[in-house]
Amino acid sequence: MRQDILVPSVGESVTQGTLAAWLKGEGQSVQEGEELFELETDKATVAVPAPASGILHIQVEAGSDVKIGAVVGVVETGQVQAPMAAAPAAPPAPQATTPAPAAAAAVPAAAERSAGSPQASPLARRIIAERGLEAGRIAGTGPGGRITKDDALRAAEPAAAPPAAAGGGAERETRQPMSRLRRALAERLVAARRETALTTTFNEADLGEVQELRRRYGEDFEKRHGVRLGLMSFFVKASCRALAALPAVNSRIEGGDIVTCRYYDIGVAVSTERGLVVPVLRDADTLSFADIEKKLAELAQRARERRIGPEELAGGTFTITNGGVFGSLLSAPLPNHPQAAILGLHAIQRRPVAREEQVVIRPMMYLALSYDHRLIDGREAVQFLVLIRKMIEEPERLLLEQ
């Protein structure tokens, strides 16, 4: 029997995607529920499982654009054990020692799934499939011997090395298609520039009190909740308070209407190997500090491993991005269109500042609010950052009022 392999629906607004990589090869044996191929959409990359057990036959090549519901391959069911069952009954003739093509393809697959077979990250599996590598021959350096992207790339280097030119030099440039996620990100950024009247206002905050709170209570917080007390939870809580006080910042323009959100779905930008993604914390104002830290850690990890769903990236009323983790001191980030504003955080730098007629050294951070001037006035933008600064410099207010 033949079981069609279909492109699954991954969200109401998603009608097509890109078959990024086959995780199994033509003619290989697959088990029902085993990850079969990666589907990349403009919102996320998901691993699609095999619909049945059997032999895989690929009909659509990796890198092809596919519509939701399209058939990309078939699984010939009832053939997984056929080659093994026929082996004992075969006569011991010399020509029988050469396996049939399907059986030959199934042997490496079975060996790869044997006990002790190394696990690989989704991105590593993609590289292994694209480069025709054998996972069993790659030494994994990740937790528990897990094969990482870097492990796969190192293993692929000899095969991927370009042939030497006449003069013995390496190729001077490479070309590869832009991923669907990168294309979607580019379109949103261009739309933000083209369709909005963007401007940015700046302020700075003293992070000394937040750092002190983390120093004093961080260890106890981690013991109680199993997660570190980070900076982002303070800014998420502060943003929810500031958005409640200044609703225009939590609004968007739809045609000739202004849509003001009375809920606070905060997107937090996460940098991954394939581009920037923005997982959303739903109803962030109802979450505790521990809830925020746990959800952020989980969403960020799954985003980097390509296990995050499109529904977890959709929507959002306001976004926070932290360029400071890469060392940025000041920037003007672009809002996540159609949102009206985005808060940019930057590196903490010890600088001399005036305090009570004295110059002291304090841990300071520049804050940036980029916003759509059609919807948000300069006064509101400035007041928003002032509120953020006050709550960060007096973090007890955030803790006492949650």
Kinemage of the C-alpha trace (Angstrom):
@kinemage 1
@onewidth
@group {chain A} dominant
@subgroup {mainchain}
@vectorlist {calphas} color= white
{ca met a 1} P 0.000 0.000 0.000
{ca arg a 2} L 1.044 3.581 -0.622
{ca gln a 3} L 0.578 6.312 1.990
{ca asp a 4} L 0.835 9.865 0.623
{ca ile a 5} L 3.079 12.312 2.477
{ca leu a 6} L 1.228 15.636 2.634
{ca val a 7} L 2.350 19.148 3.516
{ca pro a 8} L 0.457 19.817 6.773
{ca ser a 9} L -1.400 22.965 7.741
{ca val a 10} L 0.686 25.001 10.181
{ca gly a 11} L -1.552 28.039 10.715
{ca glu a 12} L -4.634 29.734 9.295
{ca ser a 13} L -2.699 32.410 7.413
{ca val a 14} L -0.042 30.047 6.023
{ca thr a 15} L -0.841 28.743 2.516
{ca gln a 16} L 2.577 27.586 1.354
{ca gly a 17} L 6.106 26.955 2.512
{ca thr a 18} L 9.466 25.579 1.472
{ca leu a 19} L 10.485 21.951 1.824
{ca ala a 20} L 13.741 22.887 3.497
{ca ala a 21} L 15.329 19.443 3.864
{ca trp a 22} L 14.564 15.756 3.822
{ca leu a 23} L 15.691 14.134 7.055
{ca lys a 24} L 15.533 10.681 5.443
{ca gly a 25} L 16.820 9.620 2.047
{ca glu a 26} L 15.156 8.006 -0.963
{ca gly a 27} L 14.529 4.318 -0.356
{ca gln a 28} L 15.240 4.470 3.351
{ca ser a 29} L 13.082 2.719 5.910
{ca val a 30} L 11.037 5.063 8.128
{ca gln a 31} L 8.884 4.543 11.183
{ca glu a 32} L 5.488 6.150 11.732
{ca gly a 33} L 5.925 9.384 13.686
{ca glu a 34} L 9.632 9.659 12.827
{ca glu a 35} L 10.712 13.121 11.649
{ca leu a 36} L 10.657 12.996 7.852
{ca phe a 37} L 11.241 16.480 6.445
{ca glu a 38} L 11.477 20.104 7.538
{ca leu a 39} L 8.871 22.603 6.331
{ca glu a 40} L 9.917 26.230 6.443
{ca thr a 41} L 7.232 28.937 6.392
{ca asp a 42} L 7.470 32.681 6.819
{ca lys a 43} L 6.808 32.201 10.535
{ca ala a 44} L 8.612 29.044 11.636
{ca thr a 45} L 10.294 25.805 10.611
{ca val a 46} L 8.604 22.583 11.704
{ca ala a 47} L 9.608 18.933 11.429
{ca val a 48} L 6.892 16.851 9.729
{ca pro a 49} L 6.535 13.227 10.911
{ca ala a 50} L 6.090 10.149 8.729
{ca pro a 51} L 2.393 9.214 8.314
{ca ala a 52} L 3.177 5.471 8.347
{ca ser a 53} L 5.986 2.935 8.556
{ca gly a 54} L 7.577 1.712 5.339
{ca ile a 55} L 9.968 2.698 2.561
{ca leu a 56} L 10.277 6.374 1.624
{ca his a 57} L 9.962 7.527 -1.968
{ca ile a 58} L 10.621 11.236 -2.491
{ca gln a 59} L 8.646 13.126 -5.146
{ca val a 60} L 9.586 16.750 -4.370
{ca glu a 61} L 13.193 17.834 -3.972
{ca ala a 62} L 14.496 19.783 -0.983
{ca gly a 63} L 14.423 23.533 -1.555
{ca ser a 64} L 11.129 23.444 -3.477
{ca asp a 65} L 8.203 25.730 -2.643
{ca val a 66} L 5.132 23.656 -1.780
{ca lys a 67} L 1.490 24.424 -1.047
{ca ile a 68} L -0.325 23.249 2.060
{ca gly a 69} L -1.913 19.863 1.299
{ca ala a 70} L 0.462 19.033 -1.567
{ca val a 71} L 1.861 15.505 -1.916
{ca val a 72} L 5.663 15.535 -1.585
{ca gly a 73} L 6.313 11.810 -1.405
{ca val a 74} L 4.898 8.410 -0.505
{ca val a 75} L 5.594 5.683 2.032
{ca glu a 76} L 5.348 2.126 0.703
{ca thr a 77} L 3.892 0.362 3.714
{ca gly a 78} L 4.427 -3.285 4.574
{ca gln a 79} L 7.977 -3.295 3.227
{ca val a 80} L 10.009 -2.440 6.328
{ca gln a 81} L 10.719 -6.088 7.241
{ca ala a 82} L 10.474 -7.589 3.752
{ca pro a 83} L 14.213 -7.548 2.906
{ca met a 84} L 15.172 -9.083 6.257
{ca ala a 85} L 12.519 -11.825 6.077
{ca ala a 86} L 13.540 -12.891 2.585
{ca ala a 87} L 17.232 -13.218 3.431
{ca pro a 88} L 17.181 -16.646 5.232
{ca ala a 89} L 15.184 -18.312 2.420
{ca ala a 90} L 17.479 -17.111 -0.347
{ca pro a 91} L 19.781 -19.783 -1.829
{ca pro a 92} L 23.466 -19.353 -1.008
{ca ala a 93} L 24.313 -18.544 -4.617
{ca pro a 94} L 27.146 -16.057 -5.188
{ca gln a 95} L 24.875 -13.503 -6.867
{ca ala a 96} L 22.591 -13.444 -3.817
{ca thr a 97} L 25.273 -11.715 -1.768
{ca thr a 98} L 24.527 -8.455 -3.598
{ca pro a 99} L 21.402 -6.914 -2.016
{ca ala a 100} L 18.626 -5.361 -4.067
{ca pro a 101} L 18.693 -1.534 -4.282
{ca ala a 102} L 15.842 -1.059 -1.795
{ca ala a 103} L 17.429 -3.424 0.700
{ca ala a 104} L 20.815 -1.779 0.294
{ca ala a 105} L 19.273 1.592 1.086
{ca ala a 106} L 17.496 0.199 4.130
{ca val a 107} L 20.634 -1.240 5.734
{ca pro a 108} L 22.360 2.082 6.579
{ca ala a 109} L 19.074 3.475 7.846
{ca ala a 110} L 18.569 0.524 10.162
{ca ala a 111} L 22.145 0.738 11.375
{ca glu a 112} L 21.734 4.444 12.022
{ca arg a 113} L 18.731 3.738 14.272
{ca ser a 114} L 20.545 1.037 16.225
{ca ala a 115} L 21.186 1.323 19.935
{ca gly a 116} L 23.664 4.033 20.707
{ca ser a 117} L 22.974 5.936 17.457
{ca pro a 118} L 23.762 9.608 18.107
{ca gln a 119} L 21.042 12.218 18.232
{ca ala a 120} L 21.336 15.416 16.228
{ca ser a 121} L 19.828 18.875 16.444
{ca pro a 122} L 17.277 19.757 13.716
{ca leu a 123} L 19.768 22.016 11.943
{ca ala a 124} L 22.471 19.349 12.164
{ca arg a 125} L 20.053 16.792 10.678
{ca arg a 126} L 19.384 19.169 7.811
{ca ile a 127} L 23.113 19.533 7.067
{ca ile a 128} L 23.611 15.761 7.345
{ca ala a 129} L 20.774 15.120 4.877
{ca glu a 130} L 21.856 17.819 2.422
{ca arg a 131} L 25.527 16.780 2.414
{ca gly a 132} L 24.885 13.027 2.384
{ca leu a 133} L 26.768 12.455 5.648
{ca glu a 134} L 26.542 9.465 7.984
{ca ala a 135} L 25.419 10.497 11.456
{ca gly a 136} L 27.100 7.452 13.013
{ca arg a 137} L 30.510 8.710 11.885
{ca ile a 138} L 30.129 12.210 13.361
{ca ala a 139} L 31.431 12.894 16.869
{ca gly a 140} L 28.858 14.944 18.741
{ca thr a 141} L 30.043 17.624 21.146
{ca gly a 142} L 26.612 18.602 22.479
{ca pro a 143} L 24.972 17.403 25.709
{ca gly a 144} L 24.905 13.605 25.835
{ca gly a 145} L 26.906 13.360 22.625
{ca arg a 146} L 24.251 15.218 20.614
{ca ile a 147} L 25.446 16.280 17.158
{ca thr a 148} L 25.393 20.067 16.814
{ca lys a 149} L 25.358 22.234 13.707
{ca asp a 150} L 29.095 22.903 14.085
{ca asp a 151} L 29.805 19.167 14.355
{ca ala a 152} L 27.928 18.525 11.099
{ca leu a 153} L 29.641 21.414 9.332
{ca arg a 154} L 33.072 20.164 10.397
{ca ala a 155} L 32.234 16.700 9.105
{ca ala a 156} L 31.052 18.199 5.818
{ca glu a 157} L 34.160 20.317 5.227
{ca pro a 158} L 36.167 17.805 3.161
{ca ala a 159} L 33.197 16.996 0.909
{ca ala a 160} L 32.050 20.587 0.671
{ca ala a 161} L 35.454 22.042 -0.149
{ca pro a 162} L 35.374 23.553 -3.656
{ca pro a 163} L 37.817 22.276 -6.275
{ca ala a 164} L 40.970 24.297 -6.577
{ca ala a 165} L 40.987 26.885 -9.348
{ca ala a 166} L 43.704 27.002 -11.996
{ca gly a 167} L 45.680 29.346 -9.859
{ca gly a 168} L 45.060 27.283 -6.726
{ca gly a 169} L 42.817 29.923 -5.091
{ca ala a 170} L 39.509 29.307 -3.322
{ca glu a 171} L 36.211 30.615 -4.647
{ca arg a 172} L 35.752 34.325 -3.946
{ca glu a 173} L 31.993 34.329 -3.367
{ca thr a 174} L 29.107 31.930 -2.831
{ca arg a 175} L 25.414 32.110 -3.705
{ca gln a 176} L 22.461 30.521 -1.957
{ca pro a 177} L 18.703 31.186 -2.040
{ca met a 178} L 17.268 33.372 0.694
{ca ser a 179} L 15.248 31.338 3.183
{ca arg a 180} L 11.521 31.889 3.377
{ca leu a 181} L 11.917 33.196 6.935
{ca arg a 182} L 14.577 35.682 5.822
{ca arg a 183} L 12.398 36.797 2.882
{ca ala a 184} L 9.416 37.336 5.177
{ca leu a 185} L 11.575 39.289 7.631
{ca ala a 186} L 12.878 41.455 4.796
{ca glu a 187} L 9.348 42.152 3.552
{ca arg a 188} L 8.159 43.185 7.011
{ca leu a 189} L 11.125 45.503 7.529
{ca val a 190} L 10.630 47.130 4.132
{ca ala a 191} L 6.907 47.492 4.878
{ca ala a 192} L 7.729 49.142 8.187
{ca arg a 193} L 9.872 51.709 6.357
{ca arg a 194} L 7.485 52.226 3.451
{ca glu a 195} L 4.119 52.266 5.225
{ca thr a 196} L 4.909 54.031 8.490
{ca ala a 197} L 6.331 57.353 9.651
{ca leu a 198} L 9.116 56.031 11.836
{ca thr a 199} L 11.128 57.975 14.344
{ca thr a 200} L 13.045 57.085 17.504
{ca thr a 201} L 13.397 58.652 20.927
{ca phe a 202} L 16.059 57.768 23.490
{ca asn a 203} L 16.559 57.719 27.236
{ca glu a 204} L 18.845 55.930 29.669
{ca ala a 205} L 18.294 53.961 32.840
{ca asp a 206} L 20.425 53.164 35.863
{ca leu a 207} L 20.453 49.359 36.251
{ca gly a 208} L 22.080 49.443 39.673
{ca glu a 209} L 18.966 48.579 41.689
{ca val a 210} L 17.957 45.763 39.345
{ca gln a 211} L 21.459 44.326 39.541
{ca glu a 212} L 21.370 44.545 43.321
{ca leu a 213} L 18.027 42.749 43.492
{ca arg a 214} L 19.349 40.000 41.249
{ca arg a 215} L 22.491 39.718 43.375
{ca arg a 216} L 20.551 39.477 46.635
{ca tyr a 217} L 17.679 37.244 45.570
{ca gly a 218} L 18.881 35.547 42.387
{ca glu a 219} L 20.146 32.382 44.050
{ca asp a 220} L 16.968 31.902 46.086
{ca phe a 221} L 14.839 32.674 43.017
{ca glu a 222} L 16.609 29.987 40.994
{ca lys a 223} L 16.260 27.404 43.773
{ca arg a 224} L 12.526 28.097 44.113
{ca his a 225} L 11.622 28.332 40.443
{ca gly a 226} L 14.341 26.412 38.618
{ca val a 227} L 15.212 29.345 36.366
{ca arg a 228} L 17.527 32.347 36.596
{ca leu a 229} L 16.180 35.804 37.323
{ca gly a 230} L 17.125 37.697 34.180
{ca leu a 231} L 16.827 41.298 33.054
{ca met a 232} L 14.111 40.717 30.470
{ca ser a 233} L 11.394 39.923 33.009
{ca phe a 234} L 11.864 43.380 34.549
{ca phe a 235} L 11.490 45.066 31.160
{ca val a 236} L 8.481 42.944 30.209
{ca lys a 237} L 6.704 43.888 33.438
{ca ala a 238} L 7.691 47.537 33.083
{ca ser a 239} L 6.489 47.584 29.467
{ca cys a 240} L 3.081 46.205 30.436
{ca arg a 241} L 2.664 48.995 33.017
{ca ala a 242} L 3.788 51.671 30.579
{ca leu a 243} L 1.509 50.338 27.826
{ca ala a 244} L -1.456 50.418 30.204
{ca ala a 245} L -0.682 54.051 31.025
{ca leu a 246} L -0.157 55.027 27.366
{ca pro a 247} L -2.520 52.881 25.243
{ca ala a 248} L -1.521 54.534 21.955
{ca val a 249} L 1.803 52.682 22.118
{ca asn a 250} L -0.157 49.399 22.267
{ca ser a 251} L -2.152 50.225 19.139
{ca arg a 252} L -1.972 49.724 15.387
{ca ile a 253} L -3.485 51.259 12.280
{ca glu a 254} L -5.827 49.183 10.124
{ca gly a 255} L -7.016 51.103 7.090
{ca gly a 256} L -8.660 54.222 8.456
{ca asp a 257} L -9.074 52.809 11.972
{ca ile a 258} L -6.960 52.854 15.104
{ca val a 259} L -7.075 49.492 16.889
{ca thr a 260} L -6.102 49.798 20.557
{ca cys a 261} L -5.328 46.555 22.374
{ca arg a 262} L -6.429 46.182 25.979
{ca tyr a 263} L -4.299 43.085 26.365
{ca tyr a 264} L -0.516 42.812 26.393
{ca asp a 265} L 1.016 40.181 24.138
{ca ile a 266} L 4.699 41.035 24.274
{ca gly a 267} L 7.037 39.766 21.578
{ca val a 268} L 10.670 39.212 22.546
{ca ala a 269} L 13.124 39.106 19.633
{ca val a 270} L 15.361 36.017 19.542
{ca ser a 271} L 18.345 35.688 17.238
{ca thr a 272} L 18.682 32.257 15.630
{ca glu a 273} L 21.038 30.799 13.041
{ca arg a 274} L 18.428 31.304 10.330
{ca gly a 275} L 17.314 34.812 11.268
{ca leu a 276} L 15.389 36.849 13.799
{ca val a 277} L 12.184 35.381 15.216
{ca val a 278} L 9.838 36.964 17.740
{ca pro a 279} L 8.060 34.516 20.086
{ca val a 280} L 5.107 36.106 21.864
{ca leu a 281} L 4.366 36.092 25.596
{ca arg a 282} L 0.557 36.016 25.720
{ca asp a 283} L -1.114 38.184 28.376
{ca ala a 284} L 2.276 39.070 29.785
{ca asp a 285} L 0.736 41.382 32.377
{ca thr a 286} L -0.766 38.340 34.144
{ca leu a 287} L 2.540 36.475 34.377
{ca ser a 288} L 4.837 36.450 37.383
{ca phe a 289} L 8.571 37.067 37.070
{ca ala a 290} L 9.153 33.304 37.259
{ca asp a 291} L 6.503 32.614 34.601
{ca ile a 292} L 8.100 35.144 32.254
{ca glu a 293} L 11.601 33.733 32.704
{ca lys a 294} L 10.423 30.140 32.209
{ca lys a 295} L 8.392 30.918 29.105
{ca leu a 296} L 11.156 33.029 27.600
{ca ala a 297} L 13.749 30.304 28.122
{ca glu a 298} L 11.477 27.648 26.647
{ca leu a 299} L 10.411 29.735 23.629
{ca ala a 300} L 13.956 30.865 22.854
{ca gln a 301} L 15.306 27.311 23.036
{ca arg a 302} L 12.589 25.922 20.776
{ca ala a 303} L 13.031 28.807 18.350
{ca arg a 304} L 16.741 28.046 18.006
{ca glu a 305} L 16.011 24.327 17.561
{ca arg a 306} L 13.272 25.015 14.970
{ca arg a 307} L 10.619 23.431 17.156
{ca ile a 308} L 8.485 26.519 17.626
{ca gly a 309} L 5.025 26.673 16.080
{ca pro a 310} L 3.686 29.505 13.889
{ca glu a 311} L 0.934 30.238 16.397
{ca glu a 312} L 3.605 31.113 18.968
{ca leu a 313} L 5.044 33.769 16.655
{ca ala a 314} L 1.785 35.251 15.383
{ca gly a 315} L 0.220 38.429 16.703
{ca gly a 316} L 1.860 40.432 19.437
{ca thr a 317} L 0.981 43.989 20.380
{ca phe a 318} L 4.443 45.284 21.291
{ca thr a 319} L 8.014 44.017 20.917
{ca ile a 320} L 11.224 44.196 22.955
{ca thr a 321} L 14.612 43.583 21.359
{ca asn a 322} L 17.919 43.439 23.199
{ca gly a 323} L 20.888 44.318 21.027
{ca gly a 324} L 22.934 44.671 24.179
{ca val a 325} L 23.581 40.923 24.282
{ca phe a 326} L 25.748 41.447 21.183
{ca gly a 327} L 27.458 44.538 22.572
{ca ser a 328} L 25.324 47.257 20.954
{ca leu a 329} L 25.406 50.546 22.870
{ca leu a 330} L 22.790 52.418 20.832
{ca ser a 331} L 20.454 51.636 17.935
{ca ala a 332} L 17.089 52.534 16.415
{ca pro a 333} L 15.249 49.219 15.962
{ca leu a 334} L 12.409 48.798 13.446
{ca pro a 335} L 8.931 47.903 14.786
{ca asn a 336} L 7.504 44.483 14.025
{ca his a 337} L 4.928 45.657 11.454
{ca pro a 338} L 1.967 46.263 11.918
{ca gln a 339} L 2.834 47.021 15.550
{ca ala a 340} L 3.313 50.713 16.218
{ca ala a 341} L 6.392 50.582 18.447
{ca ile a 342} L 9.368 48.581 19.659
{ca leu a 343} L 11.567 48.968 22.735
{ca gly a 344} L 15.293 48.581 22.163
{ca leu a 345} L 17.594 47.577 25.024
{ca his a 346} L 21.357 47.944 24.882
{ca ala a 347} L 24.537 46.941 26.655
{ca ile a 348} L 24.995 47.903 30.285
{ca gln a 349} L 28.019 50.157 30.548
{ca arg a 350} L 29.521 51.651 33.688
{ca arg a 351} L 29.639 55.405 33.080
{ca pro a 352} L 30.116 58.556 35.165
{ca val a 353} L 26.776 60.234 35.983
{ca ala a 354} L 25.704 63.031 38.309
{ca arg a 355} L 23.960 61.968 41.523
{ca glu a 356} L 23.177 64.522 44.259
{ca glu a 357} L 25.803 67.001 43.062
{ca gln a 358} L 28.419 64.271 42.790
{ca val a 359} L 29.854 62.349 39.879
{ca val a 360} L 29.548 58.603 40.450
{ca ile a 361} L 30.083 55.512 38.330
{ca arg a 362} L 26.824 53.662 37.627
{ca pro a 363} L 25.749 50.754 35.374
{ca met a 364} L 23.812 52.590 32.672
{ca met a 365} L 21.772 51.354 29.711
{ca tyr a 366} L 20.515 53.382 26.758
{ca leu a 367} L 16.853 52.773 25.917
{ca ala a 368} L 15.305 53.397 22.496
{ca leu a 369} L 11.661 53.545 21.447
{ca ser a 370} L 11.084 53.463 17.694
{ca tyr a 371} L 7.479 54.289 16.857
{ca asp a 372} L 5.001 55.173 14.126
{ca his a 373} L 4.565 58.934 14.353
{ca arg a 374} L 1.207 58.708 12.576
{ca leu a 375} L -0.208 57.068 15.677
{ca ile a 376} L 2.069 58.014 18.561
{ca asp a 377} L 2.977 61.607 19.383
{ca gly a 378} L 6.424 62.567 20.579
{ca arg a 379} L 5.057 63.414 24.013
{ca glu a 380} L 3.644 59.912 24.452
{ca ala a 381} L 6.857 58.295 23.252
{ca val a 382} L 8.968 60.303 25.672
{ca gln a 383} L 6.570 59.624 28.549
{ca phe a 384} L 6.682 55.921 27.768
{ca leu a 385} L 10.462 55.767 28.117
{ca val a 386} L 10.344 57.907 31.254
{ca leu a 387} L 7.957 55.388 32.831
{ca ile a 388} L 10.194 52.492 31.801
{ca arg a 389} L 13.210 54.241 33.310
{ca lys a 390} L 11.432 54.969 36.610
{ca met a 391} L 10.253 51.389 37.037
{ca ile a 392} L 13.675 49.961 36.209
{ca glu a 393} L 15.374 52.352 38.622
{ca glu a 394} L 12.793 51.497 41.329
{ca pro a 395} L 12.183 47.790 40.650
{ca glu a 396} L 10.559 47.216 44.044
{ca arg a 397} L 7.430 48.782 42.541
{ca leu a 398} L 7.258 46.004 39.968
{ca leu a 399} L 7.707 43.314 42.608
{ca leu a 400} L 5.240 44.752 45.098
{ca glu a 401} L 2.463 45.453 42.586
{ca gln a 402} L 2.474 42.136 40.701
